[in-house]
C-alpha cells in the first residue's frame, strides 16, 4: 500500500535528540527551542516566535492574546480543521462561518464584510494547501473595521503572498509541525507574533502566566504569576527533532514541490472533464503541502478512492464543514455555504511525501487517468 503520508527523517533528528538529553535539559525553552526561534526570526523575518505543543496550542494562545471574551465574534472559514474554531469557542466567542470560493477552498473574501458586526473582533484566514488567501483585501477590511487578523498557516510553511512569507502578514499566525505537514516534529506548532505590543504578553501566556522567561534573562529577581496562561511550550526533545528538519527545509521543499508539479502537469487534462485541480492566484506560491482533485460529486469521489485503494494507493478526503457539525450546527446562523459543502463532498487528496518514488507517483497518476477514462 502506498500511504497517503510518510514522516521523513532528514538525518540528524535522533542525533539532536540525544544531544538535547546529554545537555541535561529536556523541558521547554532549552537550547534547541532557542535555535528554532532564531531560525524563524532570522530566516523568515517574524518579529517574535514561540514554539508550541501543536498548531492548536498556537491558535489557543492567539485567542488569549486577543482577549477574546464571551459574546465576541470571530470569522473563520467553515472548510477547515476544528482547531481553527475551537481556539476561539473555548474563550466564549461566537464563530461566524465564511464560505469557500469556486477557485479553491480558501475563504471567500468578497463575502467577509457582510459578516462583520459590531461584535466582530477577528478574522482567521486559513491558507488551505499552503495557497495564500487574498491578504491585502483581508488586511484592508481589518483596518477599516479595527479588527485583528490571525493567519491559520498550519499548511503554509515556506509559502508566500506577493513575496512575503505567509504568517508574517496578520497580527498573529499559527503554524503546525504535525507529522502530516512539510516540516514535522510529530506534534508541534509555532505562534508567530508580528506586532511588538503582543510579544511580552505572549511570552507570559506561554510560560503558564508567569514572567519566568524574564527571570531567566535576569530582568526580574524572581518570577511570579502575572497573567493568565498555560503550559504551551514543548519539550526540547521535540524542538531538537524540529531543528533537524529546519536545517533541511530547502531540500524537503524542493522534493515536495517537484512532486506537486508532476501531479499538476500530468493530471492537467482532467480539467477538460470538469475535474478540479489546485489553482494558484498570481499573488500566491505553491509550497508542495498537498495535492488534491475536486471530483464532480460525492459518488464519483467515493468510487475514485475505492479504485485507488484496490490498486494499493491510499487517497483520502478532508474536512467536513464545521457549520454542519453536530456540535455547532444549532449555533450557526442558517446560511447555506455551498462551496464548503462541495469541497467536503468532492475533494480527494493524493499521496505526497518526500520518499514517494517516481515510479509510485507515475502509477498513481496512471490509475487516476484510468479511472476517469472509464467513466467518460
C-alpha positions as CSV (number, residue, x, y, z in Angstrom):
1,X,0.0,0.0,0.0
2,X,1.3,3.4,-0.9
3,X,0.4,5.5,2.1
4,X,-1.1,9.0,2.0
5,X,1.7,10.3,4.1
6,X,5.0,9.0,5.5
7,X,7.1,11.0,8.0
8,X,10.5,11.8,6.7
9,X,13.7,11.8,8.7
10,X,16.2,14.2,7.2
11,X,19.2,12.7,9.0
12,X,20.1,14.4,12.3
13,X,16.8,14.1,14.3
14,X,17.9,11.3,16.6
15,X,21.4,12.7,17.0
16,X,20.0,16.1,18.1
17,X,17.5,14.4,20.5
18,X,20.5,12.6,22.1
19,X,22.4,15.9,22.2
20,X,19.4,17.5,24.0
21,X,19.3,14.7,26.6
22,X,23.1,15.0,27.2
23,X,22.7,18.7,27.8
24,X,20.6,17.8,30.8
25,X,17.6,20.0,30.0
26,X,14.8,18.4,28.1
27,X,11.9,20.5,29.4
28,X,10.8,23.5,27.4
29,X,12.7,26.6,26.3
30,X,16.1,24.7,26.0
31,X,18.9,25.1,23.6
32,X,17.1,23.6,20.6
33,X,14.0,25.7,21.2
34,X,16.2,28.8,21.0
35,X,17.8,27.6,17.8
36,X,14.3,27.1,16.3
37,X,13.2,30.5,17.4
38,X,16.3,32.1,15.9
39,X,15.7,30.2,12.6
40,X,12.2,31.5,12.2
41,X,13.0,35.1,13.2
42,X,16.2,35.4,11.2
43,X,15.3,33.3,8.1
44,X,11.6,34.2,7.8
45,X,11.6,37.6,9.4
46,X,8.9,37.1,12.1
47,X,9.2,39.7,14.9
48,X,9.0,37.0,17.6
49,X,8.2,33.3,17.6
50,X,7.3,30.8,20.2
51,X,7.3,27.0,19.7
52,X,4.1,25.3,21.0
53,X,3.0,21.8,21.6
54,X,0.8,21.9,18.5
55,X,-0.7,24.2,15.9
56,X,-3.9,24.0,18.0
57,X,-2.0,25.4,21.0
58,X,-0.7,28.3,18.9
59,X,-4.2,29.2,18.0
60,X,-5.3,29.0,21.6
61,X,-2.5,31.3,22.6
62,X,-3.7,33.7,19.9
63,X,-7.2,33.7,21.3
64,X,-5.8,34.6,24.7
65,X,-3.6,37.3,23.4
66,X,-6.5,38.9,21.6
67,X,-8.5,38.9,24.9
68,X,-11.4,37.1,23.2
69,X,-14.4,37.3,25.5
70,X,-17.8,35.6,25.7
71,X,-20.1,37.2,23.0
72,X,-17.2,38.3,20.7
73,X,-17.5,37.2,17.1
74,X,-14.7,35.6,15.1
75,X,-14.9,35.0,11.3
76,X,-13.4,31.7,10.1
77,X,-13.9,29.5,7.0
78,X,-16.3,26.6,7.5
79,X,-14.0,24.3,5.5
80,X,-11.1,24.0,8.0
81,X,-10.0,21.8,10.8
82,X,-11.9,22.1,14.1
83,X,-8.9,23.6,15.9
84,X,-9.4,26.9,14.0
85,X,-12.8,27.2,15.6
86,X,-12.1,25.6,19.0
87,X,-9.4,28.0,20.0
88,X,-12.0,30.9,20.0
89,X,-15.0,28.9,21.1
90,X,-13.0,28.0,24.2
91,X,-12.9,31.7,25.1
92,X,-16.7,32.0,24.7
93,X,-16.7,33.5,21.2
94,X,-19.3,33.0,18.6
95,X,-17.8,31.6,15.4
96,X,-19.2,33.1,12.2
97,X,-18.5,30.9,9.2
98,X,-17.4,32.1,5.7
99,X,-17.9,30.1,2.6
100,X,-15.1,28.9,0.3
101,X,-14.6,30.0,-3.3
102,X,-15.1,28.4,-6.7
103,X,-11.4,28.7,-7.3
104,X,-10.1,27.0,-4.2
105,X,-11.2,26.1,-0.6
106,X,-9.9,29.3,0.9
107,X,-12.5,31.7,2.4
108,X,-14.4,34.0,0.1
109,X,-13.0,37.5,0.8
110,X,-15.9,39.1,-1.2
111,X,-18.4,38.0,1.4
112,X,-16.4,38.9,4.5
113,X,-17.6,42.5,5.0
114,X,-21.2,41.4,5.1
115,X,-20.3,39.1,8.0
116,X,-18.8,41.9,10.2
117,X,-20.9,43.2,13.0
118,X,-20.2,45.5,16.0
119,X,-19.2,42.3,18.0
120,X,-16.6,41.1,15.4
121,X,-13.1,41.0,16.9
122,X,-11.0,39.0,14.5
123,X,-10.8,37.3,11.1
124,X,-8.9,34.0,10.8
125,X,-8.0,33.2,7.2
126,X,-6.8,29.6,6.6
127,X,-4.2,29.2,3.8
128,X,-5.5,25.9,2.5
129,X,-2.9,23.6,1.0
130,X,-0.3,26.3,1.5
131,X,-2.0,28.6,-1.1
132,X,-2.4,32.1,0.2
133,X,-5.7,33.9,0.8
134,X,-6.0,37.4,-0.6
135,X,-4.3,39.0,2.4
136,X,-4.3,42.6,1.0
137,X,-8.1,42.5,0.9
138,X,-8.4,40.9,4.3
139,X,-6.0,43.4,5.9
140,X,-7.8,46.4,4.3
141,X,-11.1,45.1,5.9
142,X,-9.3,44.6,9.2
143,X,-8.0,48.2,9.2
144,X,-11.4,49.6,8.2
145,X,-13.3,47.8,10.9
146,X,-10.5,47.8,13.6
147,X,-10.2,44.1,13.6
148,X,-7.3,41.7,14.3
149,X,-6.1,39.0,11.9
150,X,-4.8,35.6,12.9
151,X,-3.4,33.6,10.0
152,X,-4.0,29.9,10.3
153,X,-0.8,28.9,8.5
154,X,-0.9,25.3,9.5
155,X,-0.3,24.2,5.9
156,X,1.7,27.2,4.9
157,X,5.4,26.9,5.9
158,X,7.6,28.3,3.1
159,X,4.7,29.7,1.1
160,X,4.4,33.3,0.1
161,X,1.9,36.1,-0.7
162,X,3.4,38.7,-3.1
163,X,6.9,37.7,-2.0
164,X,6.1,37.9,1.7
165,X,6.1,34.8,3.9
166,X,2.7,33.6,4.9
167,X,2.3,34.0,8.6
168,X,4.1,37.4,8.5
169,X,1.2,39.5,7.3
170,X,-1.5,39.2,10.0
171,X,-1.1,40.4,13.6
172,X,-0.5,36.8,14.7
173,X,-0.1,33.4,12.9
174,X,-0.2,29.7,13.9
175,X,1.9,27.0,12.2
176,X,1.7,23.2,12.6
177,X,4.5,20.7,12.6
178,X,2.2,17.6,12.9
179,X,3.6,14.6,11.1
180,X,1.4,15.3,8.1
181,X,3.0,18.7,7.4
182,X,6.0,19.6,5.3
183,X,8.3,20.2,8.3
184,X,7.5,17.9,11.2
185,X,8.2,17.1,14.9
186,X,5.4,14.5,15.4
187,X,3.3,17.0,17.2
188,X,4.3,20.7,17.5
189,X,3.5,24.2,16.4
190,X,4.6,27.8,16.3
191,X,3.0,31.1,17.2
192,X,4.4,33.9,15.1
193,X,4.0,37.4,16.6
194,X,4.2,40.2,14.1
195,X,3.1,43.1,16.4
196,X,5.6,44.2,19.0
197,X,2.9,45.0,21.5
198,X,1.9,41.3,21.8
199,X,5.4,40.0,22.3
200,X,5.9,40.3,26.0
201,X,2.5,39.1,27.0
202,X,2.8,36.1,24.6
203,X,5.9,35.0,26.4
204,X,4.0,35.2,29.8
205,X,1.0,33.3,28.5
206,X,3.4,30.7,27.0
207,X,5.0,30.2,30.5
208,X,1.8,29.5,32.4
209,X,1.0,33.1,33.1
210,X,4.4,33.8,34.8
211,X,7.3,36.1,34.0
212,X,9.6,33.1,34.2
213,X,11.4,33.9,30.9
214,X,12.2,37.5,32.1
215,X,13.6,35.9,35.3
216,X,16.0,33.7,33.4
217,X,17.2,36.7,31.4
218,X,17.9,38.5,34.7
219,X,15.3,41.1,34.1
220,X,13.5,40.4,37.5
221,X,14.8,39.0,40.7
222,X,12.1,36.3,41.0
223,X,9.2,35.1,38.8
224,X,5.6,35.0,39.8
225,X,2.1,34.7,38.4
226,X,1.3,37.9,36.5
227,X,-1.4,36.9,33.9
228,X,-3.5,34.0,32.6
229,X,-1.6,31.3,30.7
230,X,-1.0,27.6,30.3
231,X,1.8,25.2,29.5
232,X,2.1,25.8,25.8
233,X,5.9,25.2,25.3
234,X,7.1,21.8,24.0
235,X,9.9,19.7,25.3
236,X,13.3,20.5,23.9
237,X,13.3,16.9,22.6
238,X,10.6,18.0,20.2
239,X,12.5,21.1,19.3
240,X,15.6,19.0,18.6
241,X,13.7,16.9,16.1
242,X,12.2,20.0,14.5
243,X,15.6,21.8,14.2
244,X,17.0,18.9,12.2
245,X,14.0,19.3,9.8
246,X,14.6,23.1,9.6
247,X,18.2,22.6,8.6
248,X,16.9,20.6,5.6
249,X,14.0,22.9,4.7
250,X,15.3,23.7,1.2
251,X,15.8,20.1,0.3
252,X,12.5,18.9,1.7
253,X,10.7,21.7,-0.1
254,X,12.4,21.1,-3.4
255,X,11.3,17.5,-3.4
256,X,7.8,18.2,-2.3
257,X,7.3,20.9,-4.9
258,X,8.7,18.7,-7.6
259,X,6.1,16.0,-6.7
260,X,3.3,18.6,-6.7
261,X,4.3,20.0,-10.1
262,X,4.4,16.4,-11.6
263,X,0.8,15.8,-10.4
264,X,-0.3,19.2,-11.7
265,X,1.3,18.7,-15.1
266,X,0.3,15.1,-15.7
267,X,-3.3,15.5,-14.4
268,X,-4.0,18.8,-16.1
269,X,-6.0,17.2,-18.9
270,X,-8.7,16.2,-16.4
271,X,-9.8,19.8,-16.3
272,X,-11.5,19.1,-19.7
273,X,-13.7,16.7,-17.8
274,X,-14.6,19.3,-15.2
275,X,-12.4,17.8,-12.6
276,X,-10.9,20.5,-10.3
277,X,-7.2,20.8,-9.7
278,X,-5.4,23.3,-7.4
279,X,-5.2,26.8,-8.9
280,X,-2.6,29.3,-7.9
281,X,-3.7,33.0,-7.9
282,X,-1.0,35.3,-9.3
283,X,-0.2,36.6,-5.8
284,X,0.4,33.1,-4.3
285,X,3.1,30.4,-4.4
286,X,2.9,26.6,-4.1
287,X,4.8,25.0,-1.1
288,X,4.0,21.4,-2.0
289,X,2.0,20.8,1.0
290,X,-0.8,18.7,-0.5
291,X,-2.2,17.9,-4.0
292,X,-5.9,17.5,-4.4
293,X,-8.6,16.8,-7.0
294,X,-12.1,18.0,-6.8
295,X,-14.5,15.4,-8.2
296,X,-17.9,16.2,-9.7
297,X,-19.9,14.7,-6.9
298,X,-19.7,12.5,-3.8
299,X,-20.4,9.3,-5.6
300,X,-17.6,9.9,-8.0
301,X,-15.1,10.7,-5.2
302,X,-16.1,7.6,-3.3
303,X,-15.6,5.4,-6.4
304,X,-12.2,7.1,-7.1
305,X,-11.0,6.4,-3.6
306,X,-12.1,2.8,-3.8
307,X,-10.4,2.4,-7.2
308,X,-7.1,3.7,-5.9
309,X,-7.4,1.6,-2.7
310,X,-7.9,-1.5,-4.9
311,X,-4.6,-0.6,-6.5
312,X,-2.9,-0.3,-3.1
313,X,-3.0,3.5,-3.1
314,X,-4.4,5.3,0.0
315,X,-6.1,8.6,-1.1
316,X,-8.2,10.4,1.4
317,X,-10.9,13.1,1.6
318,X,-10.5,16.1,4.0
319,X,-12.6,18.4,6.3
320,X,-16.3,18.2,7.0
321,X,-17.9,21.6,7.0
322,X,-18.0,23.0,10.6
323,X,-21.3,24.8,10.1
324,X,-23.0,21.4,9.7
325,X,-21.1,19.7,12.6
326,X,-23.1,18.1,15.4
327,X,-21.6,20.4,17.9
328,X,-22.0,23.8,16.2
329,X,-24.9,23.3,13.7
330,X,-27.5,24.7,16.1
331,X,-25.4,27.8,16.7
332,X,-24.8,28.6,13.0
333,X,-26.9,31.4,11.6
334,X,-28.6,29.2,9.0
335,X,-26.8,30.5,5.9
336,X,-26.0,27.9,3.2
337,X,-22.3,27.6,2.4
338,X,-22.4,25.6,-0.9
339,X,-18.7,25.7,-1.7
340,X,-17.6,24.5,1.7
341,X,-20.1,21.6,1.4
342,X,-18.9,20.9,-2.2
343,X,-15.3,20.5,-1.1
344,X,-16.3,18.4,1.8
345,X,-18.1,16.0,-0.6
346,X,-15.8,16.2,-3.6
347,X,-12.2,16.9,-2.6
348,X,-9.7,14.0,-2.5
349,X,-6.0,14.2,-1.6
350,X,-3.4,12.1,-3.3
351,X,-0.3,10.7,-1.6
352,X,2.5,13.3,-1.4
353,X,5.6,12.8,0.8
354,X,9.4,13.2,0.4
355,X,10.1,9.5,-0.2
356,X,7.3,9.0,-2.7
357,X,9.2,7.3,-5.6
358,X,8.8,8.5,-9.2
359,X,7.5,5.0,-10.2
360,X,4.9,5.1,-7.4
361,X,3.7,8.6,-8.4
362,X,3.6,7.5,-12.1
363,X,1.4,4.6,-11.1
364,X,-0.9,6.8,-9.1
365,X,-1.3,9.2,-12.0
366,X,-1.9,6.3,-14.4
367,X,-4.6,4.9,-12.1
368,X,-6.4,8.2,-11.7
369,X,-6.4,8.6,-15.5
370,X,-7.6,5.0,-15.9
371,X,-10.5,5.7,-13.6
372,X,-11.6,8.8,-15.5
373,X,-11.2,7.2,-18.9
374,X,-13.6,4.5,-17.8
375,X,-16.4,6.9,-16.9
376,X,-16.2,9.4,-19.8
